[in-house]
């Protein structure tokens, strides 16, 4: 066998191994997510940053798409908020938001968290609220790790004279996600039975329940601010394993990507192309990332104009890649591939994300809604593209495209 033939054989073998590896991975992931119940993943694709200073809220309010003032509101005087050595029973939920270009194109997404404050924690003696309340106001955010340096530079460019410091604290904190089949049903009740029997007469103790969801430092799980079906999200000290994450329930981050792909949810500046994506086409309004009554922010004009016009002709949708026999294809499609209608020859959209036989695509709804089998990858006629409508989509998104139309 000559060198050329040997090289071709090795290349074919490698492609076969790669193809089979991805097929086994995807099949294993789907089976695991369908049967294993709640699982957790360390999101290595996300970094954690900190905003600190008296102007933090004002600074972010003028930049981000969502109304962040809620993170500065007092929780209120309630018995559950008495100082505790554990996690406060009532906490401010996180906010999902985005930073846009002045032209209204997507740059970065952020999940903003308000950490436990001194007045909700006991002091060192355990006799009363922590008196060290002179600490500056702080917010934490998990952001796309691949654009971390650029993101920090962008925020610092806008900082000017604002009294706010922006730091990378990724060495101290990590982002985690809990998700999977049945997680909502399980979490609607007390997840840890022993936590429910701490109070008098084995009554429900909300503080104990909260503590079962949090760490000693007050960091805890929150419902994902985008959609309930995504489960729970949180940031935790990097040197601990979050509560409710057992060794046999931790799984690869790619499982969470597959979970999101099936629900048509993009995340980060790669899946939502930085400097190009129109936020409403990537469903950020439906994911609770945009406030339409908060006032001015960077890029607001395009968002408001598009929203009030009321017609979004393209949206991000889940995709499956099949062969001519209807069998799933693995590793045949790459992001950036064009989706075409083979009957008309017209471009229907673009694949934005691909993992195995699953993906996301920005498609024209008039093409995606036809429910035909005429969509394929340009230059790859043997790859059929099947879009689907996520269950969480509101019906009004489809009204302008005909109520009778349906995804495959």
C-alpha positions, -999 to +999 in steps of 0.1 A: +000+000+000+015+033-010+016+064+012-013+082-006-036+051-003-026+047+034-033+084+041-068+080+025-075+049+045-065+066+077-086+096+069-116+074+061-111+055+094-109+087+114-140+100+098-158+067+106-146+068+142-156+104+145-191+097+130-197+067+152-184+085+183-209+114+178-237+090+170-231+070+203-227+103+222-260+118+209-279+086+214-265+082+249-273+118+257-309+117+245-315+084+264-299+098+295-319+130+295-352+112+289-347+086+316-323+100+342-345+128+356-327+158+369-290+162+360-264+189+365-237+203+344-208+226+351-210+252+323-173+257+313-185+278+284-195+305+309-173+328+330-183+349+360-178+386+364-186+411+392-200+446+391-192+465+423-199+501+433-227+526+441-235+533+404-238+496+394-275+496+388-276+530+370-247+519+348-263+486+338-298+501+334-285+524+306-268+496+288-288+464+289-320+453+273-338+444+305-349+464+335-323+457+362-337+480+389-355+450+404-321+438+416-319+469+438-353+467+454-357+456+490-372+422+495-395+435+522-401+429+559-411+393+562-404+367+589-387+345+564-361+372+560-348+372+595-310+369+596-300+333+592-267+313+590-282+295+560-296+307+527-322+334+530-357+320+524-366+348+500-341+360+474-341+382+443-343+360+412-317+365+385-323+385+354-314+376+318-304+405+296-283+414+266-259+442+255-264+454+220-246+476+194-259+511+189-275+497+157-295+472+178-275+441+170-266+415+196-233+416+213-234+396+246-259+380+269-257+380+307-274+364+337-273+388+365-274+376+402-277+396+434-257+379+461-269+376+497-266+409+516-252+414+551-285+421+567-298+386+557-268+369+573-260+364+610-228+380+623-198+359+636-214+356+671-247+343+656-267+368+677-279+393+651-275+407+616-240+412+603-230+447+610-205+449+581-230+467+559-205+491+545-196+467+517-203+483+482-233+471+462-225+441+441-239+421+413-225+390+396-231+378+361-223+347+341-212+355+306-199+338+275-163+327+283-152+329+247-156+367+246-147+374+282-118+398+276-137+416+248-168+419+270-148+434+299-132+459+276-166+469+262-181+475+297-151+495+308-153+516+277-189+526+287-179+531+324-164+566+320-169+583+354-194+558+368-185+545+402-185+509+393-157+483+391-159+454+368-138+423+375-133+388+363-139+364+392-140+332+372-112+317+393-135+320+424-169+312+409-184+288+384-218+286+366-239+254+369-272+243+354-297+217+367-322+203+341-337+172+327-370+153+324-393+158+354-372+184+371-402+208+373-425+182+388-398+172+413-389+208+422-426+218+428-425+198+459-398+196+486-368+181+470-352+171+502-378+154+525-356+160+556-357+197+549-395+197+552-396+182+586-374+207+604-402+229+617-428+222+645-449+191+639-429+183+608-444+213+592-429+231+561-399+251+570-392+275+541-358+285+554-347+248+556-361+243+521-341+272+508-310+259+525-313+226+507-309+246+475-280+266+486-244+266+499-230+278+532-220+311+516-256+319+506-252+309+469-282+290+456-302+276+427-327+298+409-353+290+383-338+298+349-351+333+341-357+324+305-380+294+306-392+270+333-383+240+310-346+249+312-345+241+349-323+258+374-292+280+371-268+294+396-232+305+404-213+288+432-178+290+446-154+270+423-140+250+452-174+233+460-199+210+443-233+227+444-261+212+465-283+186+449-255+177+425-245+141+433-216+124+416-238+102+396-260+131+385-233+153+370-231+152+333-212+167+303-221+203+294-229+191+259-260+175+273-273+209+283-265+221+248-287+193+234-314+201+259-314+237+246-312+227+209-344+206+212-361+237+227-348+261+202-328+282+226-295+298+217-270+311+242-238+331+240-221+351+213-213+322+191-248+307+189-262+342+187-238+358+162-221+388+177-226+420+159-250+405+134-280+389+152-313+408+155-324+400+191-361+395+183-353+370+156-334+350+182-365+351+205-349+371+232-382+388+240-398+354+245-369+345+268-375+374+291-344+393+281-361+425+269-382+451+287-403+472+263-411+499+290-378+505+308-367+535+289-336+541+268-306+517+265-280+511+238-296+498+206-332+504+218-345+521+187-343+491+164-358+468+191-387+492+197-394+497+160-393+460+152-415+452+182-442+478+174-442+468+137-452+434+150-439+411+122-409+389+127-403+370+094-373+350+106-368+331+139-344+307+154-359+272+154-348+236+163-335+215+135-329+178+128-307+165+101-318+133+083-308+113+053-331+104+024-344+074+043-354+095+073-324+083+095-306+108+116-273+121+103-244+129+125-215+154+119-226+162+084-236+198+090-216+227+102-227+262+115-230+286+086-245+261+062-273+274+040-307+258+042-325+258+008-359+248-005-351+222-031-384+228-049-380+265-054-342+268-051-347+297-027-327+302+005-348+294+036-322+303+062-289+294+078-277+268+103-264+287+134-255+258+157-250+220+151-243+191+175-245+157+160-279+153+143-294+183+161-291+220+155-305+255+154-313+275+124-324+310+116-352+303+091-379+323+073-411+312+089-430+310+056-406+282+046-403+266+080-440+264+085-448+246+053-441+212+070-427+198+037-396+177+033-382+201+007-355+217+030-319+206+026-284+218+031-270+237+001-245+215-017-255+184+003-287+172-013-285+140+009-290+160+041-326+168+048-335+196+073-365+192+095-375+222+116-399+220+145-419+245+166-410+246+203-438+240+228-431+272+246-437+295+215-467+318+219-494+314+192-492+350+182-457+344+167-474+323+140-505+344+133-490+364+105-480+332+088-513+314+089-528+295+118-532+264+096-495+261+090-475+238+113-440+226+117-431+191+108 
